[in-house]
Amino acid sequence: MIRVNEDWVIDVDNYSYALQRDMHRTALVKVDGKQVERPMYKSVGYFATLDQALNRLLDEDFRERFKDGEHTLEEAIRVTKECREAWEDLIRRCMNG
C-alpha cells in the first residue's frame, strides 16, 4: 500500500492499483478467527498503472475543491494549474529521493 497523504492511499496487488479514500475510522474484522481492528477505506477506482491512479486522484482533488458554491472559470483554471504543479512537484521530489 502506498500512503499518498492523510486522506488517500493506493493499494497495490498483482493486477491493479486501487485508489482509496481513507475514511479515518476502523472496523473490527476476523482474521484467523481473531477480531482485529483495521482501517476503513473507500475504493474510488482500479487502474492498470500508478500514473493512472495518481491522475484520477488529481481529478478527485479538483472535484472536491469545486463541488460546493459557484466559481469563476479563471479561478478554476488557476486552482487546476496550482494543483497540477503541486502534484508534479511532489512526484519529482519523490523520484529524485
KEVEX-805471 format. One record per residue (C-alpha): x, y, z. Coordinates in steps of 0.5 Angstrom, whole numbers, plus 2048, in hexadecimal, padded with zeros to 3 digits. Example, Ala and Ser with C-alpha at 12.3 -4.5 7.8 and 13.67 -1.06 7.14 Angstrom:
REM KEVEX-805471
R, 819, 7F7, 810
R, 81B, 7FE, 80E
***
This chain:
REM KEVEX-805471
R, 800, 800, 800
R, 802, 807, 7FE
R, 800, 80D, 803
R, 800, 813, 7FF
R, 7FD, 818, 804
R, 7F9, 817, 80A
R, 7F3, 816, 806
R, 7F5, 812, 800
R, 7F8, 80B, 7FF
R, 7FA, 807, 7F9
R, 7F9, 7FF, 7FB
R, 7FE, 7FB, 7F6
R, 7FD, 7F4, 7F4
R, 7FF, 7F0, 7EE
R, 7FA, 7F2, 7EA
R, 7F8, 7F9, 7EB
R, 7F9, 800, 7EF
R, 7F3, 801, 7F3
R, 7F2, 809, 7F5
R, 7EE, 809, 7FC
R, 7EC, 80F, 801
R, 7EE, 80E, 808
R, 7E7, 80E, 80C
R, 7EB, 810, 812
R, 7E8, 80A, 816
R, 7E9, 803, 818
R, 7E5, 7FD, 818
R, 7E5, 7F6, 81B
R, 7E6, 7F0, 816
R, 7E8, 7E9, 818
R, 7EF, 7E7, 816
R, 7F1, 7DF, 817
R, 7EB, 7DF, 81C
R, 7ED, 7E5, 820
R, 7EA, 7EC, 820
R, 7EF, 7F1, 81D
R, 7EE, 7F9, 81C
R, 7EF, 7FB, 815
R, 7EF, 802, 812
R, 7E9, 803, 80D
R, 7EA, 805, 806
R, 7E5, 807, 800
R, 7E7, 805, 7FA
R, 7E7, 80A, 7F4
R, 7E9, 806, 7EE
R, 7EE, 801, 7EC
R, 7F4, 803, 7E7
R, 7F9, 7FF, 7E3
R, 7FF, 804, 7E4
R, 801, 808, 7EA
R, 801, 80E, 7E6
R, 7F9, 80D, 7E4
R, 7F8, 80C, 7EB
R, 7FB, 813, 7ED
R, 7F8, 817, 7E7
R, 7F1, 814, 7EA
R, 7F3, 817, 7F1
R, 7F5, 81E, 7EE
R, 7EE, 81E, 7EB
R, 7EA, 81C, 7F1
R, 7EE, 822, 7F5
R, 7EB, 826, 7EF
R, 7E4, 824, 7F0
R, 7E5, 825, 7F8
R, 7E7, 82C, 7F7
R, 7E2, 82E, 7F2
R, 7DB, 82A, 7F4
R, 7D9, 82F, 7F9
R, 7D7, 836, 7F7
R, 7D8, 83A, 7F1
R, 7DF, 83B, 7EE
R, 7E1, 83F, 7E8
R, 7E5, 83C, 7E2
R, 7EB, 840, 7E4
R, 7EB, 83D, 7EB
R, 7EA, 836, 7E9
R, 7F0, 837, 7E4
R, 7F4, 83A, 7E9
R, 7F3, 835, 7EE
R, 7F3, 82F, 7E9
R, 7FA, 832, 7E7
R, 7FD, 832, 7EE
R, 7FA, 82B, 7F0
R, 7FE, 828, 7EA
R, 804, 82C, 7EB
R, 804, 82A, 7F3
R, 803, 822, 7F1
R, 808, 823, 7EB
R, 80D, 826, 7F0
R, 80B, 820, 7F6
R, 80C, 81B, 7F0
R, 813, 81E, 7EE
R, 815, 81E, 7F5
R, 814, 817, 7F7
R, 817, 815, 7F0
R, 81D, 819, 7F2
R, 81D, 816, 7F9
***
